[in-house]
Every structure is written in structure tokens, then in C-alpha cells.
Amino acid sequence: MDSQTLTPPLRLGFAAKVLGEPNLKSSDARRWQSNPHLKVSIQYLHAIFDYLGKHRIDMYRMSSDLAPYVTHPDMPQFHHQVAESYDELVALGDHAKALNLRLSFHPTQFVILNSPDRALVDKSIWDLESQAEILDAMGLGPDAVMIIHVGGAYGDRPAGCARFVETYKRLPEAVRRRLVLENDDLRYSAADVLSIHAEIGVPLVFDVLHYWCNNPEQLPLRETMAQFVHSWPAGVRPKMHYSSPRTESREITRKDRKTGKNVTTLQPPIWTGHAGFINPFEFITFMRLMEGLEFDVMLESKEKDLALLRLRRDLPRYAPDVSARFGETPTPDGIAPAEEDATALATPLAEGDALSGPAAEE
């Protein structure tokens, strides 16, 4: 048996909201007056995990709002949810491990470790501690990570990088153990996060759309991706983010100053926006270019699980070699086994029909 046969298949994942079964909730989103709790979110996650198992999806990004208000400074009644839910988190972790699920968090844009405001940094560290505590209570291995961006530029990117490095050095061990840094589309490029990695060794997640949107140093694609992959510790498979840019026009509604009426106009797309689905031909080209590198792929698409299932349906038809890297064995008709049910789910309308509006991302 050769080494390639021994290599576990690559994973495809998606984030938070499930669209294939709209009744599945990703977290307890009730307002504080209704006393929401992590225990309720855990119940929702069990149902989502069952859905993932049914459709052979083995990577998932959990909502950052699993424990509502858990770090709200003025609501101490919510601060102990993780400890109060310990047994339930252990059971949830067992469920995930039984399905061989790789899980992660992507904390919100309000988690900023390089802010000049010490209070904001301290609050951000608290948020990360809470999410790390959840992953630890679930008994998850080192591939369950928390992915963040460097933060704000504040008019001086090198200084922003330096502040991130200094904050990283004082993070609790439980946070450092799971923290991963991602290049972003506006401020901190792949070159910036590689420079941070060189100082502190934090693993890096490569976002391919962000690379195309923000690469002033003109770093080459494959060589840069390889550096990101090799930033991870031995024994932990790297992961990356893949999305297709939105190409359709945007409807913008504004109030006309003269008439006071709302007017809707069409505007060109913003290339940093995520498309509803993944362009399979661009994805195939990317994966072939990265042949020889091992990494899991988190899809960031407006249509969430539907985008994943559609891509998984497309790959055996257009690129059996790429499909095989994700563990799929196509049948003579070009569709992977057990994919027939997912075909109906991923394409609910006839070819050429209009799809419903894109779902909001987390």
C-alpha cells in the first residue's frame, strides 16, 4: 500500500448556518431577557451534526455566538455558561468525534488583538478564552482552531503587526494553543501575516480570495500557499479558506434627497464579497496547482452547505482527480456514491431557474 493510499482524504467544510434544512438553528439567538444559554445551542448543534453525518460533511465552523452574552461585561449572569454546560459539551464532543468532524471557530470582527485600546484587547482575549474553553471541554484535538485576523491598521500597518506580536506573547496557553492567523482582504496581506509567523510561530490560514484582493507584494500563489501550509505544527493538517468572488450586480436602495422616495439602483459587484456558490473550474485549477500540498478546505459561500454539496457533485464530473483527493469515487455517470440525495438538495430548482436570494453570512 503506497503512502498516498494511507493519506486521509482532504475535508470540505462550511460555516454556521445550514440552508439544506432551514429549521436547523446554529445557536440560541434569543435576546438576554429570555435567558438564552449555551445548553440550548448545544441541542441545536447535535441536530446539525446529525445533518452533517447524513450528508457526509466532515468539517464545520461553529457559530461564534454559541454561548450568548458569555463575555458581556454588564451581564454577569451569563459568564459561567461554559462551566454550567460541561457535561453537555463532553457529550457534544463525543458526537463530533464519532462522526470524525473537524470543528473550528472564527471569532467576530470585534475580536481585535492589535488595538491601541487596552480595554478592547482585554475583552478580545476574554472572548478567545471562552471559545477555547468550549473546544477544550469538548475534548477536541489540536486541529480544532480559532481563526482571527490581525486587526486594524490604525494608519500604521507595521505598528499594528508589532502590537499583535506583543499581545500574542501574553495570551493564555489555552488560547495560543488553538489560535490561527488569516490574511485579510483590505489591511494585512499574506506577506504581513508571514512576517508575524516568523516572529511568534502562530499557524496561518490562507484565504485565496483575500490573497487576490490584497497582495501588494506580488507574492507568487503556490509558493505562498506552501509557506502557509508549512506554518502548521507537525501532525496537524492545515486548513485554508476558499470562496469565489461575487460577480452579479448589487441592488442598492437609497432615499432620493429631492423626492424623499426610496430609489433602487444597480451597482457593480465588490470583489471582496463571497458568491453564492463556488466556481468549480476555478476551484479545480487551484487544487491542481496545489498538488502535493495537504490541507482541508473551508468554503465561504453565501449558500453554505448547498454550495458545498453542489461543488462535491461537480468535481467527479469535471475533475475526477481532484474529487479523489476529497475521498470521492465517482460512478460511471460522474456522480459520487451516495450523492444522489445531495443532488436534489443542492439544486432545488430546474436548470436556468432563478435561485432564492443569498443567505446572510455569519
C-alpha positions in Angstrom: 0.0 0.0 0.0 1.6 3.3 -1.1 1.8 6.5 1.1 -0.8 8.2 -1.0 -3.3 5.5 -0.1 -2.5 6.0 3.6 -3.1 9.7 3.4 -6.6 10.6 4.8 -8.9 12.4 2.3 -9.0 16.1 2.4 -12.0 17.7 4.0 -14.6 20.2 2.8 -16.4 22.4 5.3 -18.8 25.3 5.6 -19.8 27.8 8.2 -22.5 28.1 10.8 -26.0 28.3 9.1 -27.5 25.3 7.5 -29.7 26.0 4.4 -30.5 22.4 3.4 -32.8 22.2 6.4 -33.9 25.7 7.3 -35.3 24.7 10.7 -31.8 23.9 12.0 -30.5 26.7 14.2 -26.8 27.3 14.7 -27.1 29.0 18.1 -29.5 30.3 20.8 -30.2 33.7 19.3 -32.8 34.9 21.8 -32.4 38.2 23.5 -31.0 38.4 27.0 -34.5 38.9 28.5 -35.3 35.3 27.5 -32.3 33.9 29.3 -30.6 32.2 26.3 -28.0 29.6 27.1 -25.1 27.5 25.7 -27.1 24.4 26.7 -29.7 25.3 24.1 -27.1 25.9 21.4 -25.6 22.5 22.2 -29.0 20.9 21.5 -29.1 22.7 18.1 -25.6 21.5 17.3 -26.5 17.9 17.9 -29.1 18.2 15.2 -26.7 20.0 12.9 -24.1 17.2 13.5 -26.7 14.6 12.5 -27.3 16.6 9.3 -23.6 16.7 8.6 -23.3 13.0 9.1 -26.2 12.3 6.9 -24.6 14.2 4.0 -21.0 13.1 4.7 -19.8 16.6 5.6 -16.9 16.2 7.9 -15.8 19.8 8.6 -17.9 22.6 10.1 -17.3 26.1 11.6 -19.5 26.6 14.6 -21.2 29.9 15.3 -19.2 32.3 17.5 -22.4 33.0 19.4 -22.8 29.6 20.9 -22.7 31.0 24.4 -24.8 34.1 24.2 -23.6 37.1 26.2 -20.9 34.9 27.9 -18.4 37.8 28.0 -20.8 40.7 28.2 -19.3 42.9 30.9 -22.6 44.1 32.3 -24.4 40.7 32.4 -22.5 38.5 34.9 -25.5 36.1 35.0 -24.2 34.7 31.6 -20.5 34.4 32.5 -20.5 30.8 33.7 -22.3 29.1 30.9 -19.4 27.0 29.8 -18.8 25.6 33.2 -22.5 25.1 33.7 -22.6 23.1 30.4 -19.5 21.0 30.9 -21.3 17.6 30.8 -23.3 18.6 27.7 -20.1 19.8 26.0 -18.4 16.5 26.7 -21.3 14.7 25.1 -21.2 17.1 22.1 -17.5 16.4 21.6 -18.1 12.7 21.7 -20.8 13.1 19.0 -18.4 15.1 16.8 -15.6 12.6 17.3 -17.9 9.7 16.4 -18.6 11.5 13.1 -14.9 12.4 12.6 -15.9 16.1 12.4 -13.3 18.8 12.3 -14.7 21.8 14.1 -13.5 25.4 14.4 -14.5 28.9 15.4 -14.0 32.2 13.5 -14.5 34.9 16.2 -16.3 38.0 15.2 -14.7 41.2 13.8 -15.0 42.7 17.3 -12.1 40.4 18.5 -9.1 42.7 17.9 -5.7 41.8 19.4 -3.7 44.7 18.0 -5.9 47.6 19.1 -4.2 50.5 20.8 -7.1 50.4 23.2 -6.0 48.0 26.1 -9.6 47.5 27.2 -10.7 46.3 23.8 -7.7 43.9 23.7 -8.5 42.5 27.1 -12.2 42.0 26.1 -11.0 40.2 22.9 -8.7 37.9 24.9 -11.7 37.1 27.2 -13.8 36.2 24.1 -11.0 33.9 22.9 -10.6 32.3 26.3 -14.3 31.4 26.3 -14.2 29.8 22.9 -11.0 27.9 23.7 -12.7 26.7 26.9 -15.6 25.3 24.8 -13.2 23.4 22.5 -11.3 22.0 25.4 -14.4 20.9 27.2 -15.5 19.1 24.1 -12.2 17.2 24.2 -11.2 18.2 20.7 -7.7 17.8 19.3 -5.3 20.5 18.1 -7.0 20.7 14.6 -10.0 22.5 16.3 -8.8 26.0 15.9 -9.9 29.7 16.3 -9.1 31.8 13.3 -8.7 35.5 13.5 -7.4 38.5 11.5 -4.5 40.7 12.6 -6.9 43.6 13.3 -7.0 47.3 12.5 -4.2 49.1 10.6 -4.7 52.4 12.5 -2.7 54.2 9.9 0.5 52.2 10.5 0.5 48.6 9.5 4.0 47.7 10.8 3.0 49.1 14.2 -0.2 47.0 14.0 1.8 43.9 13.3 4.1 44.7 16.3 1.2 45.2 18.6 -0.3 41.8 17.6 3.0 40.1 18.4 3.2 41.7 21.8 -0.4 40.8 22.6 0.2 37.2 21.4 3.0 36.8 23.9 0.7 37.4 26.8 -2.2 35.2 25.7 -3.2 32.3 27.9 -1.7 29.0 26.9 -5.2 27.6 26.0 -5.7 30.4 23.5 -2.2 30.2 21.9 -2.6 26.5 21.5 -5.6 27.0 19.2 -5.1 30.4 17.7 -4.6 30.7 13.9 -4.0 33.8 11.9 -5.5 34.6 8.5 -4.5 37.1 5.8 -7.3 39.6 5.1 -8.6 41.4 2.0 -8.0 45.0 2.9 -5.3 45.6 5.5 -2.9 42.7 6.4 -1.7 40.8 3.4 -0.1 37.3 3.2 3.3 38.9 3.5 2.2 40.7 6.7 1.0 37.5 8.4 4.1 35.6 7.2 6.2 38.2 8.9 4.2 37.8 12.1 4.6 34.0 11.9 8.3 34.4 11.6 8.4 36.2 15.0 6.0 34.1 17.1 5.2 30.9 15.1 1.5 31.3 15.0 0.0 28.9 12.4 -1.5 30.6 9.3 -4.7 30.1 7.3 -4.5 31.1 3.7 -7.6 32.8 2.2 -7.3 32.6 -1.5 -9.8 35.4 -2.3 -8.1 37.7 0.2 -4.8 36.9 -1.5 -6.2 38.1 -4.8 -7.7 41.2 -3.3 -4.7 42.2 -1.2 -1.3 41.1 -2.4 0.7 44.4 -2.9 4.0 42.5 -2.5 3.0 40.3 -5.5 3.9 37.1 -3.7 3.5 34.0 -6.0 0.4 31.9 -5.3 1.8 28.4 -4.9 4.9 29.3 -3.0 2.9 31.5 -0.7 0.3 28.8 -0.1 3.2 26.3 0.7 4.6 28.7 3.3 1.2 28.9 5.0 0.8 25.1 4.9 4.3 24.6 6.4 3.5 27.1 9.2 1.4 24.4 11.0 2.8 22.1 13.6 3.7 18.5 12.7 0.7 16.2 13.0 -2.0 18.8 12.5 -3.4 19.2 9.0 -3.5 22.8 7.8 -6.7 24.3 6.5 -7.5 27.2 4.1 -10.4 29.3 3.1 -11.8 29.2 -0.4 -14.5 31.3 -2.0 -15.5 32.7 -5.4 -16.0 36.4 -5.7 -19.5 37.8 -6.3 -20.0 38.8 -9.9 -23.6 39.8 -10.1 -24.8 43.4 -9.8 -25.8 44.7 -6.3 -29.2 46.3 -5.7 -28.7 49.4 -3.6 -31.7 51.2 -2.2 -31.2 54.8 -1.1 -33.6 57.7 -0.3 -33.7 60.4 -3.1 -32.8 63.7 -1.5 -35.1 65.6 -3.8 -38.2 63.4 -3.7 -37.7 61.7 -0.4 -38.6 58.4 -2.0 -36.6 55.2 -2.0 -34.8 54.6 -5.2 -33.2 51.2 -6.1 -30.2 51.2 -8.4 -27.8 48.5 -9.7 -24.2 48.8 -8.7 -21.2 46.8 -9.8 -20.0 43.9 -7.6 -17.5 44.3 -4.8 -14.9 41.7 -5.4 -14.3 41.0 -1.8 -17.8 39.7 -1.5 -18.5 36.0 -1.5 -20.5 34.4 -4.2 -23.5 32.1 -3.5 -21.7 29.1 -5.0 -18.2 28.0 -5.8 -17.0 28.3 -9.4 -15.9 24.7 -10.0 -13.5 25.4 -12.8 -11.5 27.9 -10.7 -11.5 25.6 -7.8 -10.3 22.7 -9.9 -7.5 24.9 -11.3 -6.5 26.0 -7.8 -6.4 22.4 -6.4 -4.4 21.1 -9.3 -1.9 24.0 -8.9 -1.6 22.9 -5.2 -1.0 19.2 -6.0 1.4 17.8 -3.4 0.2 20.1 -0.6 -2.2 18.7 2.0 -4.9 20.9 3.5 -8.5 20.9 4.4 -10.8 23.5 2.6 -13.3 25.7 4.4 -15.7 27.0 1.8 -17.0 30.5 2.4 -20.1 30.9 0.3 -23.5 32.6 0.7 -25.3 29.3 0.1 -23.4 27.5 2.8 -23.9 23.7 2.7 -25.8 23.9 -0.6 -22.6 25.3 -2.2 -20.5 22.5 -0.7 -22.9 19.8 -1.9 -23.0 21.3 -5.4 -19.2 21.5 -5.6 -18.9 17.9 -4.4 -21.4 16.9 -7.1 -19.5 18.9 -9.8 -16.0 17.6 -9.0 -16.4 14.0 -10.1 -17.9 15.2 -13.4 -15.3 17.8 -14.3 -12.2 16.7 -12.4 -12.2 13.1 -11.0 -8.5 13.6 -9.9 -9.5 16.5 -7.6 -12.6 14.7 -6.4 -10.5 11.7 -5.4 -8.4 13.9 -3.1 -11.6 14.5 -1.1 -12.3 10.8 -0.9 -14.9 10.6 -3.6 -15.2 7.7 -6.0 -17.3 8.7 -9.0 -19.7 6.3 -10.7 -19.9 5.9 -14.5 -22.4 8.8 -14.6 -19.9 11.2 -13.0 -21.7 11.5 -9.6 -20.1 10.2 -6.4 -21.8 7.4 -4.5 -24.5 8.5 -2.0 -24.5 11.9 -3.7 -27.9 11.4 -5.5 -29.8 12.7 -2.5 -27.5 15.6 -2.1 -28.0 16.4 -5.8 -31.7 17.2 -5.1 -30.8 19.2 -2.0 -28.1 21.2 -3.7 -30.1 22.1 -6.8 -33.7 22.5 -5.7 -34.7 24.3 -8.9 -34.6 23.3 -12.5 -31.5 24.4 -14.6 -31.9 28.0 -15.6 -34.5 28.9 -12.8 -33.7 31.7 -10.5 -32.3 30.9 -7.1 -33.6 32.4 -4.0 -31.6 35.4 -2.6 -28.3 34.7 -1.0 -28.3 33.9 2.7 -26.5 36.3 5.1 -23.1 35.1 6.3 -22.3 34.7 9.9 
